[in-house]
Amino acid sequence: MDLLLSEQQSQMRDGAARLLRDVAGPQRLRRLMASGRARDDEAWRAVAAAGWAGALVPERFGGTGLGTLELALFHEEAGKHLAATPLAAAASAASCIAACGNASLRARWLGDCIAGAKIVVPALGGAGLGYGTDGVLPRLRDGAVPLLDGAHSFVPFAATADAFLVAAERGGATVLGLAAPDAVGVAITTVRNVDGTSSSDIAFAATPVEIVADGSTAERAIAAMQAATVLAASAELIGIAAAVHAMALDHIKTRRQFGQAIGSFQAIQHRAVDAFVAVELSRSLLARVCVERDRGNADAAMIAAVKAKSSRSALDVVRFGLQMHGAMGYAEEHEIGLYWKRALVLSALYGGDANHLLRFSQLSWAET
Amino acid sequence: MAWDNTSVFADDSVEDRDFRAEVRAWVLANCPPELVGRAAHPTPAELKPWHRRLFERGWIAPHWPREHGGMGATLAQQLILWEEITRLEAPTPLSHGLNLIGPIIIEVGTPEQKAQHLPRILSGEITWCQGYSEEGAGSDLASLATSAALDDDHFVVKGHKIWTTQGQHADWMFALVRTDPDAKPRHAGISMLLIDMKSPGVSVRPIETLRGDAEFAMEFFDDVRVPRANLLGEMNGGWRLANMVLGAERMVTGHPRTAANLLNRVRDVAKLTGAADDPAFRQRLAAIEIEMLAFSAYFRHGAALHMAKRAPNSLAPVLKIVGGELAQRAAELLVEAGGARGPMADDWLIGNASVNLPHALFESRRFTVGAGSVEIQRNVIAKRVLGLPSS
C-alpha cells in the first residue's frame, strides 16, 4: 500500500531513491568490497550534500528538522540499493548534540556533522539489544577531566568514526559523553561482516571524555538515538525485503519449466503472496511507529516490535527469493546473495527477532 | 498489551473521539447483558431487541445513505460503531440484511424492491440469509447448479444451498442461482434472486457445528416459484453483485478486533493458570502480539487509504488472510493458555464473563474458510495484485 505521505515527504523519498541509484547498488558494493575500503566516501558526501546528515537537527541549528519517518523513508531506499550508509547513526548523534550539547560543543561539532564532514557515532549498548549486550554501561570517574572505563560492543560504523557519543554510568545515574577514537585508552577491535560492513568493540581505559548530558536528559537522548537507529535498520530490512520480492517476482514470471512460467504454479504463488503480505505489514508497522515516535507516543515496546517484525520478515522474504532463484540463488554471481548478506547483518544489528521478541514481551507484561 | 480501540494506533479526530465516547457509554448502558461476551451467533430472536435499540437510537445502518434510512456516516464513524460493540464481545445487529444484501438493493434494486425490503431490514422485522454455497460449489462458487428457469412471470427454482448462516431462522434468502446453464464462462449464467423462505417447496434442515449448536443450515428448493420481480439487478448479472463488497463491510471482515478480543482473553486465562509465568508461553504470545500490532497498523493504514479513495486491490484479501489466520492462532493459544483445563467442556468464569475456550477455538474455523477461503484470497492476490500468470 502507498504510505500516506505529504508532498514534501514523497519528494524526499523520490530524491533519496534517485541519489542512491547513482551512488549505491550491487555493482558499486562489489567494487567497494573488493577495494577493502571501509566506507564509500563519495556516497556519504552525496548523502550529506543532499542535506540528510542534518535531517534530525532542528532548523534553528542549521538542520532540516525532519523526523524519524523521513529518516526511515531514506533507509528503506538505502536497503533497496544496498547502501550501507551511517546516516541514521550520524543524524541521530547530530540531533543529540543539538539538543543536549552546550554552545561550545555545538560550535565545535554541529556544523561539521550537518555538512557530513565529521561523523559522530553513538555507542550506547543497552539491555535486550542483542546477545552479549547486557546493559552494563562503562563507568565514568569524576575529576577535573572525567575518565571513562568499560566497553561497548557491536558498534557499527565505529571504524571510521570521528567521535563517539558514549552512554555511561556515573554513581548510578546515566551520562552521555563524547570520546575521540584516538583518545588515551581507547582500543577499537573491528570485525568485518559478510556484507562488507563492519562492527567494532570499543574499550575505554581511563579515557578522557567530554560530558554531553546527564540524568534524565541523557536517558532521553539515548532512547532517541536508539529509536532512530533501530527504526532505520528496520527500514533498511524492509527495503531489502521489497527489493528481493520484486526480483523474485520478475524471475518467476519469466523463468519457464514444464513449458510454463514457474509463477503460474500455485505452490509458488502462495509463497509469493505470503512474502508480499510480510512486506506490507512490516512497512505499515514501521511507518506507523515512526509517526507515533515523531508525535512523542511510541514506547519502547512498539520499537522492539518493529525490529522483531522487520528482521523476521526480511529473512523470510529473502529465503523465499533465494528459493525461487533455485541454484542461481546460491551463486556468488547473482546479486540476491548481496541482499541476503546485508539482511543477515541488519537483522542481527541492535538485536534480532528473538531479542526484540523477549524485550517486547517483558515490556508488555510490565505494563499490565 | 491490552487491546482497546483507543490504546493502540487510534486515529480518531476530535469529533470522532467524542463520538466514540458517546457510543461507548451508550453501548455499555444499552446492550442487553445477556449478549455481552456472546459475539458468537445468538439467534435472530435473541438479537432482535438489541437490533431494535440501535434502530431506535438511529445507529442501525451507519453505512447506508440517509435517503434510505441510514446514517450516511463517515467510514471512521462506521468503524467506531462496529468497534465499540465488538469491544464488549457483543454481537453487531442482524448483519446479512444490513451489511450484505441491503447495500446491494440500494445500489441496483428496483423502487419496489427498495420500498419492500429496506425499511424491514432497518427495523429488524425481516431477517435474511445468504444462499451461495452448494455441496458441489464451495470455493469454486461459479460452478453452482441450483437452477432458476423462467416460466412466464416466475422463476422455478430447483436445487439446494448449504452452510447458510442462520438459514433456519431467516425470513428471506438472497440466492445465487443458475439462469443460463450453457453460459461460458460459467459465472456469466448466474443471477441473484430474493426468495421468501415461506414459499411452498422450501425446506430447511439445520446443521450442527462442532460447538454443538446449529449455526447454519441446508435448504432444499423443490420447484419453488419466485416472482420475476424478485430478480435483483440484471438477468445473469448475479456474479458482479456477489463480488460487490460495499463500504465498511470490506473493512470489518478481517478487522483486528476479533483477534484483539481473543488475545485479551489469552492474557486473562494465562494469569489464572500460571501460563503467564512461563517464558516459553510468553514468547509465543509475544510473537502473535507483534503480528497483531503490525496488523493493527496495516488496518489503520488501509482505512485511511480507503477514506482517501486510494485503497489498493490487495487491501480486502490481505485483511481476510491476516485477520483470519491471526484470530485463529489467537484462539489456538487461548486453549493452550488453559493448560490441562483448556479443553474443558464447561465455561470458564473470568470476572463476570463466562468463556468457553474450545468453543472459541471451534468458532475460529470459520475465519479462514467463510466468505472465500484464505487460499482463494491468495489466488486473488497472486493474479490481481502480483500479476502472476495462470497455469
Interface residues (C-beta under 8 A of the other chain):
Chain A: M1 D2 L3 L4 L249 I252 K253 Q260 A261 G263 S264 F265 Q266 I268 Q269 H270 A272 V273 D274 F276 V277 E280 L281 S282 S284 L285 A287 R288 V289 E292 A301 M302 A305 A308 K309 L357 L358 F360 S361 S364 W365 E367 T368
Chain B: M1 A2 F9 R267 A276 R282 Q283 L285 A286 A287 E289 I290 E291 L293 A294 F295 A297 Y298 R300 H301 G302 A304 L305 A308 R310 A311 P312 S314 L315 V318 I321 V322 E375 R378 N379 I381 A382 V385 L386 G387 L388 P389 S390 S391
